[in-house]
Amino acid sequence: MHGCVRPICCPPQYCVQDFYTQRFVPVIHPIVTINRQNIVDVPQHIYQRAERTVVVNQGFQGQVQGQGADFLAAQGTQGTQGFTNRLFR
C-alpha cells in the first residue's frame, strides 16, 4: 500500500463575516414643562384726594365801632361802607 496515502483531516477553521442590520428600538425621553408663576410685590401708588371748605374771616362788616372806627376815620373811610379788613387792604 505504498501508493495510497491516508489523508489527515484537520479540525475545521471558522472564518466569520459579520453583517449588521439596523433594528430600531424606541427610546422614550419624557419632557415635563413646568409653568411657574412667580409673584413679585410691586408698589402701586394710590393718592386719595380730600377736599375741605375753610371759612376765612373777611374782616369787619357793616358799622365799625371802637378803636377800628378811629383807624378808619384816620384813613378817610367811613365804617358803614361795606367790608373792611385790617390785614388785607
NUTORNU-613717 format. One record per residue (C-alpha): chain; x, y, z; residue in three letters. Coordinates in nm, 3 decimals. Example, Ala and Ser with C-alpha at 12.3 -4.5 7.8 and 13.67 -1.06 7.14 Angstrom:
mol / X / Y / Z / type
A / 1.230 / -0.450 / 0.780 / ALA
A / 1.367 / -0.106 / 0.714 / SER
***
This chain:
mol / X / Y / Z / type
A / 0.000 / 0.000 / 0.000 / MET
A / 0.255 / 0.215 / -0.093 / HIS
A / 0.071 / 0.427 / -0.334 / GLY
A / -0.229 / 0.502 / -0.119 / CYS
A / -0.174 / 0.756 / 0.143 / VAL
A / -0.422 / 0.806 / 0.412 / ARG
A / -0.530 / 1.173 / 0.433 / PRO
A / -0.505 / 1.366 / 0.754 / ILE
A / -0.821 / 1.557 / 0.845 / CYS
A / -0.764 / 1.870 / 1.049 / CYS
A / -1.041 / 2.028 / 1.255 / PRO
A / -1.221 / 2.298 / 1.066 / PRO
A / -1.123 / 2.664 / 1.098 / GLN
A / -1.402 / 2.915 / 1.103 / TYR
A / -1.389 / 3.246 / 0.927 / CYS
A / -1.677 / 3.468 / 1.044 / VAL
A / -1.803 / 3.759 / 0.837 / GLN
A / -2.024 / 3.995 / 1.040 / ASP
A / -2.306 / 4.181 / 0.873 / PHE
A / -2.519 / 4.438 / 1.057 / TYR
A / -2.883 / 4.515 / 1.003 / THR
A / -3.047 / 4.806 / 1.180 / GLN
A / -3.340 / 4.740 / 1.407 / ARG
A / -3.490 / 5.049 / 1.567 / PHE
A / -3.569 / 5.030 / 1.935 / VAL
A / -3.779 / 5.317 / 2.070 / PRO
A / -3.609 / 5.511 / 2.348 / VAL
A / -3.856 / 5.749 / 2.517 / ILE
A / -3.728 / 6.068 / 2.679 / HIS
A / -4.010 / 6.226 / 2.881 / PRO
A / -4.003 / 6.606 / 2.889 / ILE
A / -4.214 / 6.782 / 3.152 / VAL
A / -4.281 / 7.155 / 3.103 / THR
A / -4.339 / 7.338 / 3.430 / ILE
A / -4.514 / 7.672 / 3.406 / ASN
A / -4.411 / 7.865 / 3.714 / ARG
A / -4.595 / 8.180 / 3.814 / GLN
A / -4.375 / 8.387 / 4.041 / ASN
A / -4.548 / 8.657 / 4.244 / ILE
A / -4.349 / 8.976 / 4.281 / VAL
A / -4.466 / 9.261 / 4.504 / ASP
A / -4.479 / 9.587 / 4.308 / VAL
A / -4.586 / 9.908 / 4.485 / PRO
A / -4.895 / 10.071 / 4.341 / GLN
A / -4.922 / 10.432 / 4.448 / HIS
A / -5.277 / 10.543 / 4.518 / ILE
A / -5.345 / 10.903 / 4.604 / TYR
A / -5.660 / 10.988 / 4.796 / GLN
A / -5.781 / 11.337 / 4.747 / ARG
A / -5.961 / 11.522 / 5.023 / ALA
A / -6.149 / 11.848 / 4.989 / GLU
A / -6.210 / 12.082 / 5.279 / ARG
A / -6.407 / 12.402 / 5.298 / THR
A / -6.235 / 12.667 / 5.507 / VAL
A / -6.418 / 12.979 / 5.611 / VAL
A / -6.194 / 13.285 / 5.607 / VAL
A / -6.299 / 13.584 / 5.816 / ASN
A / -6.312 / 13.877 / 5.576 / GLN
A / -6.283 / 14.135 / 5.849 / GLY
A / -6.538 / 14.379 / 5.985 / PHE
A / -6.872 / 14.405 / 5.812 / GLN
A / -7.117 / 14.690 / 5.843 / GLY
A / -7.076 / 14.954 / 6.112 / GLN
A / -6.738 / 14.975 / 6.282 / VAL
A / -6.727 / 15.054 / 6.650 / GLN
A / -6.447 / 15.107 / 6.893 / GLY
A / -6.080 / 15.152 / 6.808 / GLN
A / -6.130 / 15.033 / 6.449 / GLY
A / -6.358 / 15.331 / 6.379 / ALA
A / -6.080 / 15.572 / 6.476 / ASP
A / -5.839 / 15.393 / 6.244 / PHE
A / -6.083 / 15.403 / 5.951 / LEU
A / -6.165 / 15.769 / 6.015 / ALA
A / -5.796 / 15.849 / 6.001 / ALA
A / -5.774 / 15.667 / 5.667 / GLN
A / -6.069 / 15.864 / 5.529 / GLY
A / -6.306 / 15.566 / 5.516 / THR
A / -6.646 / 15.552 / 5.678 / GLN
A / -6.732 / 15.240 / 5.875 / GLY
A / -7.069 / 15.188 / 5.708 / THR
A / -6.941 / 15.137 / 5.354 / GLN
A / -6.907 / 14.760 / 5.342 / GLY
A / -6.625 / 14.522 / 5.405 / PHE
A / -6.301 / 14.631 / 5.555 / THR
A / -6.015 / 14.417 / 5.671 / ASN
A / -5.722 / 14.550 / 5.861 / ARG
A / -5.500 / 14.271 / 5.740 / LEU
A / -5.589 / 14.288 / 5.371 / PHE
A / -5.644 / 14.635 / 5.241 / ARG
***
